[in-house]
Amino acid sequence: MKRIFVLSSLVAGYFLNAQSIGNSPYGAYGIGDVKYDNTVDINAMGGISTAYVWDFNNSFNFRNPAANTNLELTTLKVEGSNENNYYSSDFNNLKSTKHSTYLSNISIAFPISRKVKFGMGFQPYSSKSYNIITTEKLSNENNELINEVHNFRGEGSVNTIQAAISYQITPAFALGLRSNFFFGKLSDKEEVAFTGAELISGYSNSYRVKAFNFTLGTTYQKKLANDHKLTVGATYTLGNSGNMKNTYTNSTYFYLLGETKANETIIEEQTNFDKKFLPQEGSLGIGYGKDTKWFVGTQLDYKKGENFNFLGQTLAYQDSYRYSVGGWYLPNFNNFRSYFSRIIYRYGAYYEKGNLQINGTNINKMAITAGVTLPFQKSVINRMSSIDLGLEVGKRGTLDNNMIRQNFVNLRIGVNFADKWFAKRLYN
């Protein structure tokens, strides 16, 4: 037990120290680049989670809190992501890369009773990290060429702490509830300077987030002949309770040393409280499989668009949709002569109609995914600790209209320790 907690703490500590959440250039808008809050195993299946009830007893599904019928062990997960983004644009033949590694999930879950299961965890929700400089040559009243320089910068992150509970009403039907607490700070700044001018014009937005929302989930699983099963699931995420404090400032100033401002004059300052920045979401999924052997499922996610105040202007997010398909295959977990027969193989793909539309162009996303679950050498089927590996390869955006296309290769790794930690001993 002590070794398990020490190892998991070291893994979490490494990722926290290296925490640099990479994001897309499109993350400059609104609340930033929103992460898809799935564990490594679910992400490796294209993100299917709504109708995904894991056959074994060692994993908790936070995306659909009702889908935890079989959890019988205490499970501790620590997961990290390595994102590799490759950007290109026809505008000035732009090419750039960005790599980042960060803690993407840490969670613990356990059964309270045969019908009631509980889990809680931490995940990043969104992030900003960009610094863009553009220069334009202008003529002044004396027909002299001067440079107009725009510097766009953004930084910060929003994280979430979640708690989920599921209740098995009948052997086939379950309900679940997940609560999410969001917290963090974000900022955007645009600075405009001209050749020979001492003063800089600055436009900045700062956001402070403290909010809750709730996800309701349900599953129905019908057992069929020959150990086959049909699963249907649905989730709905209600709008948030709480607010995001937004302070917009328009001022002029110049820099002395570093980031120290001098002679700052406030031209305009506004403070607003936004209660609709966390969108309503819905999901519907269906899956079919054979117990402890294979599973395939598909899923449709919907996210309602919202409006944001961005550098003094209203930014509208449109409704977005995500279509996913995926599954897993296990050759034979009880074959101890062949370790490869005990590996769980995962596969999937998705297409996402994005919530951003810039200059009339939709920013969509698509990817294929794959992964494996590697059981520890001495794991048995009723106490399966494992290492999860996932791969995601895809693209976001387009080269049309001088936009930026983002190709990405994301690697994920997670460690899942599972055992009956809180079971009362009958004998000493």
N, C-alpha and C positions, 0 to 999 in steps of 0.2 A: 504493500500500500504506500509506504513512504517513498519508495523508489519511483512509483508511478507519478506521484505529485511533484517530486523533484524534477524528473525529466520533463513533465509538461510545463513546469514553471520556467525551465531553461529555454525550451522552445518558444514559449510566449515572450520571454524576455528578449530573445534574439530578434524576433520580428518587431517588437515594440521599439527597440533601439534603432532598427533599420527602417522604421515606419516612414515611407515616402510614397503616398498613394498616387500612383500615376493616373492620368486621366486624358480624355480626348480634348482637342482644342474646342470642341463644341461644349465642353464643360464650363466654358467661360460664361455661359448664359444661365440666368436664374440661380437655382440652388446648387448648381454644379453638376458634375458627372455622377449620376446615380448608379450605385452598384446593385447588381441583381443578387439579393440576399439568399443565396443557396449554399448548402454545404458542398464539399468536393464531389461526393458521390452523385448528388442530384444534378450538379452542374455538368458532370460528365455524360449525363443522359439528356442533354439539350435543355435542362431545366424543368423536366416534367416532375411535378410534386403533388398536384392537386388530387390525383387518383393513385398515388404511390404509397401503398402500405407495405413496408418492408417485411419480408417473410420471416426474418430471423428476429432475435430478441435483444439486439444490441445497438439500435439506432433510433433517434427521435427526429420526427419531421416537424420543423418549426413553420414552414410555409403553409401547410395545412395541419393545424394542431389537432384535428380529429383523426388523422391517419397514423395512430400510434397503438393500434390494437395489440400488437405482439411484443411491445417493450416489456421485458422482465428483469433487465439488469440495470445497474447504474452505469451510465456511459459518460465519459469525459472526452471531449473533442478539442483539439488545438489544430488550427489550420492556417496556412499562409499562402499567399498568391505572388507570383512573379509575372508582371505584365511587360510585354515587349511590343511597342507600337512603332509603326513605320508610316510616316506621313508624306504625301506627295500632292502637288497642285500644278496645274498648267500656268498659274499666275507666277511669273518670274521663275518657272521651273523649280519650284520649291521642293526640297527633299529634306526630311529630318527624321530623327529617331528619338525615342524616349523609353527608358527601362526603369522599372520600380519594383520593390519588394515590400510587402506589408502584411501584418496580421489581419486575416480576413474573417476569422471566426474563433471564438472560444466559448464553449458551452458545456453544461452539465445537465443531465436528465435522469430521472429514476421513477419507478412505479410507486405510487402511494398505496394502492390496493390493486386487486385484480382488474378493476374497471377504471380506475383513475390513474393517469400518468401526468407527470409534471416536468417541465424543463425551463431553464433560463440561460441566457447567453449574451454575448457582446459581439457587434459587427459594425464596421464602418458603413454609413449610408450614402454619403456623397462627398465630393472633394473638388477643390479648385487649385490649380497650380499652373499659371501661365504668365508669360512676359513677352509681349509682342511690341515691336517698334516699327513704325511706318514713316517714311519721309516723302514729302511732296515739294517740288520746286515751284515757287510763285514769283511773280514780279510785283515790286512795290511801286509807289507813285512816281519814283525816279527811274523806272524800268530796270531796276537792279534785281538780280536773282537772289532770292532768300529761300531758306529751307523751313518748311512747316513740319515739325516732328511731333508725332503722336506716340505716346508710350502707354500701352494697356497692360495692367498687372492685376492678378488675382491670386488669392491664397486662402487656405483654411479648409476645414472639414466638419462634417456633421456625423456623429456616431449614434448608435441606438443600443439600448439595453432592452432585452425582450424577455417576457415570461409567458409561458403557455401551459394550458391544462387541457386534457382530453378526458371525455367520459364515454364509456362504452354502454350505450343504452340497451342494445340487444346484441347477440353474437354477430349480426350483420351490419348494424347501424350505430354510428358514433357521431358525437358533436365535440367541438373544440373551440377554445377562445385564446387568442394571443393578444397581449398588451405590449405596446412599444413606446418607450420613452426616448425622445430625440433631443440631443443637446450638442452645441458647438458654435463656432464663429466662422463667418465667411466675410471676405471683403473684395471689392472691385474698385479699380482706380484708373481713370484716364487723365493723362497730363499732356498739355499742348504747349509747345515752346516754339519761338521763332528766332532765326539767326539775328544776333545783335540785340535781342530783347532780354532784359534781365528777369522780368517776372514770368512765372509759369502759371498757366490756368489749369486748375485741378478740379476734377469731378469725381467724387468718391461715394461709394455705397458700402456701409458696414451692416452686417446682419448678426443678430444674436438669437439663437434658436433654443427654445424650451417648449416642448409640446408632447402630447400623447396622441396615439390613435389605436384602434382595435381591429383585429381580424377575426371574423367568425368563420368556422369551417365545419364541413360535414362530409362523411363518407358512407357509402353503402357497398358492401362486398358480398357477392353471391357465390357460394361454393357450388361447383358443377361436378359432373362425373369425371372420373380418372384424375382427381386432384387438380382439376382446372378451376379457374376463378375469374369472375368478372367484377371490376371495381369501377365505381362512379364517384366523383368527388366534386365539391364546389367550395369556393371561399369568397368572402366579401369583406373589404377593408373600408371601414367608415372614415369620414373626414376627421381632422385632428381637433383635439381639445388643447388649448394653449395658444401660443402666438410666436411669431417671428418679428422681433423689433428691427426695423430698417431705418437707418439714419443716412440721409442724402445730404452732401455738402458740396457747394460750388464756391471756390475761393481762389485767390491769387497769392503767390508767395515766391520766394527763391530759397535755394538751399545754401547753408553755410558749409557744414562738413557732413558727409554721409547723408542721413535722412533727417537732419536737423533743419527745421523750417525757420525762416525769418520773415518779418514784415507780412504775416499772413492777414489777409483781409477777407472776411466772410461776406460773400455776395448773396448767397441763399443757403438756407438750412431747413430741412424738413425731417420730421420723425413720424413714421407710420408703423402700425401694427397689423400684420397680415395673418389672418386666421385660416387661409385656404391654400397654403403652399404645399401641404401634403395631400395629394390627390386621392379621390375615391378609386378603389380598384376592385375588379372582379375576376374570377377565374373559374373555368369549367374543364374537367378532365375525365377521360375514360381509359381504362386499361384492361388487358387480358393476359393471363399467364398460367403457368403450372407451378404448384408449390415447390419451393426450394430448387427450381430448375431454370425457369426463364420468365421474362415479363416484357411486354411492349405496351406503350401508352402514348396518347396524344393529348394536347392541352391548348386551350385558347385563353390568353390573358388580355384584359382590357384595363386601361388607365385613363381616367378623365382628365382633360386638359384644364389648366389653371392659368391665371395671370400673375405676373411678377412685376415689381418696380425695379428697373435695371438702368442705372446711371441717369435717373430722372425721367425715364420713359417707360411706358407699359410694354412688357414682353408677354405675348400670348403663346402658351403651350397648347397644341392641338391634342385631340384624343389620340391615343396610341393603342396598337394591337400587337400581340406577339403570338406566333404559331410555333409550337414545339412538338417534336416527336422523338422518342428514345426508348431505351430499355436496357435489360441486363441478361446475361447468360452465365450459368454456373455448371460446368461439366459434371463434377461429382465431388462434393465436399468430403465424403467419407473415404475417398481413395487416398490413403496415406502413403501409397507407393509412388504416387505422382503428385508433386506439389502443384504443377500447372493445372491439374484437374480441380484443385481447390481454390484457384483464383477466380474471382468474379469479374467478368468482362462487361464493360458498359459502353454504350454508343448513343449518339443523338445528333440532332440538328435543330436550328430554329431560324425564323425570319421575323424581324421586328419592324413594323411601320412606326417610325420614331415620332416623338411629340414636338420636334423642332421643324419649322419650315422657314428657311432663310432665302430671301430674294425669290420666292416662289418655288424653291427647290426643297423637297422632303429629304430629311437626313435619316435614312433607314440603315438597318444593321442586319447582318446574317452571319451564321457560323456553323461549322460542324464540330462535334465534340466526341471525345473518347476517354476512356479511363479504365483503371483496374482497382480492385480491392485485394490487397495482399494480406492474408491472415498470418498472424504470428505462427511460427513453426509449430509450437505446441498447443495452438488453439484447437478447441473442440467445438462442435456445432452449437452447444448450449452456453459457451463462454468464449465468444469470438472477438478478440482484440485484433486490430488490423491497422495497416497503413493504406490510405486512399491516395491515388494519383490521378490527376485529370489534365487533359489537354483541350484547348479551345483555339481554333484557327478560323479567322473570318475577316470581315471588312465592315466599315461604317462610312457613310457619306459617299460622295461622288465627285468626279472631276468636272462635271457640267457647271457652267456659269462661273468658272474660276473658283469653285469650292475646293475643299480639302478632302481627299480620300485617306482614310485611316485603315491600314491593314494591321492585324494584330495576331500575335501568338502568345497565349496566356497559359502558364503552367501553374498547377495547384497541387499542394501536398497537405495531407492531414493525418493525424495520429488519433486513433479511437481506442481508448482503454475501456473495457467493459468487464464488469464482474458484479457479484452480489455483495456490494460493500456494506449496505445497511441491513442485511438480513440478520435476524436474531439467531444465535447459535442454540441448538437444542441440547448439544452435549459439549462438555469442555474437553 
